[in-house]
């Protein structure tokens, strides 16, 4: 069976088709957007409307530090502007004589895989991961998109440790207020329960629509889960 996994917009995918991935595999890298506006007309001393004549790059071109960005041939001298940054040209303003660059950010955020399996399909905005078996269940619509190993709580006041909780999705009927604070502190990804449990917790909560599904999942004890890309379903799998 194949499970669809969403790729965030403007993310640099770090996995490929045919690759076997787990929770220690880098998934994607997303960079924070920073821009800078360069007043070329002012710096090189030409009329703003002539910017397309002096520019050596066009919108969409990549610019590296040290690249010749513009060159203005004046009466007695030739002035050049060498880029001091790495980036991509996003806008050229012929009224102001400026160029806007979107910078390569050093603050790239690396996201590890929160799923496990073999990558079969790589599309523009999603991938498909082949797993041994999987079942899909309806949930209430949520803003959250999470996944990971699942830890099953069998009873209220069950002892919880960092080994059991960290980076896992917690599955259970309810948790007391003390355990709620504890699993958040220990780094749980989400709490999965069913629609008949309106418990108010600040941890990301995934609510199954059908209580029979809850009982089925609890019986099967699938080791992993991930939200569906529609944000109204969840896959439990191995």
Secondary structure, DSSP 8 states (H G I E B T S, - for coil): -EEEEE--TTEEE---TT-EE-TTSEEEEE---EEEEE-HHHHHT--GGGHHHHBS--TT-EE-TT-EEEEEE-SS-EEEEE-SS-EEEEEEETTTTEEEEEE--S--EEEE-SS-EEEEEE-SSEEEEE-S-EEEEEB---S---EEEEEE--STT----HHHHTTEEEE-S---HHHHHHHHHTT--EEEEETT-----SS-EEEES-HHHHHHHHHH--SEEEE-TTSSEEEEE-
